[in-house]
Every structure is written in C-alpha cells, then in structure tokens.
Amino acid sequence: MKKKLPYLFFLFLMGCAAPSLREFQVNTLQNEVPIAVNVEEIVVTSKVEQFDRLPHIEREMPISPEVVLKTWANNRFYATGSKKIDRMHIEIEKAYMTKTDEKATNWYTFDNEAYKLTYYVQVNYISDGNVVYTQDVGGFESSSLPKRSSLSDKEEVFEKMMNHMVQKVNDKILIQMPNVVRSKGL
C-alpha cells in the first residue's frame, strides 16, 4: 500500500489541474495576399470607447474586437503610392462585446447569457484634404450560451463571432471599393 500511495497522490493532483484551453485564434486574413490600393498612404485609427463595466466584456476576452479589426486593416491593405488619391483612412468607430442575462422561460431549462458583438467601420478616401469616397460597414453578431458554460465554450463562441465580423467587413469593403482605388485583379 505504501508503494501505491505516491501514485495515488500523483493521480489526485492530476485530477485537480485546470483544464487546458485551446489557443484563441481569430482569422484576421493575415495569411491572405495583401490587397494593393491605389493611394499614397493607408491610415488606421480607432474611436472605440473603452468600457470597464458590464454589460461590456471586452476586457475579459483574450483579444478585443477593436484589436482584431486594427490587425485586419493593417495586414489586409497596402498603398501603391498612386497620386490620384492621397489617403485611405480606415476608422474603427465601434467594436465591442456585450453580455446580458436571458432568463429561462421554463423551470427545466437553464438561464442563458446572450452575447452581442457590435462593429462599425468607416473608410474614407481623401484627396487634397477632401473626402472623395466613403464606405460604411457595420453590423452585429449574436449568440447565447447557458450560464454554466465553460470558459472554453465561451471563447469558442467569441472566436466564431469575431471571425464572422472580420469576413463580413472585409467582403463588404472589397465589394464597395471605388474603381479609382482598385488595383488590377480586384
């Protein structure tokens, strides 16, 4: 029995270990070929207000929606140095995640937490100090989970919501991009 005691103690400690979380990876299209835009420079800025109270949960997330959109914008486009348009200004105006409680309608179901990812990006093409073209991309993603969901399940939902956000913003900007700034092949 004395020989088995250290082994049992080791098994007990292994059972107490925290579960490992999978890596949180949002696809910011960094592996895609960057898109050449016929402008002198590309500027990415953010007006996203920082919240530190519920219902906002950006600070609890592995990476905030604002950082995801900034990373996407910086990796996705590059300026070709054309003289037609001076600047492509990508401004992130909204990028936040909120959590609200949803009470169960029946006694035999769990209460849920509803998550909503709201985003709004404006792209201005500026020539001689004047905005000559504007694109607006906005929307939201939503999902809900039982309150008793694990951190891993929550992060998986956050990751899916942010991947959908990036894909929608990217697709809409490419579709609406003015012909004057389009590079060949777009």
Summary of the structure (lengths in Angstrom):
residues: 186
radius of gyration: 22.4
end to end distance: 72.7
largest distance: 84.8
contacts: 500
relative contact order: 0.19
helix: 31%
strand: 34%
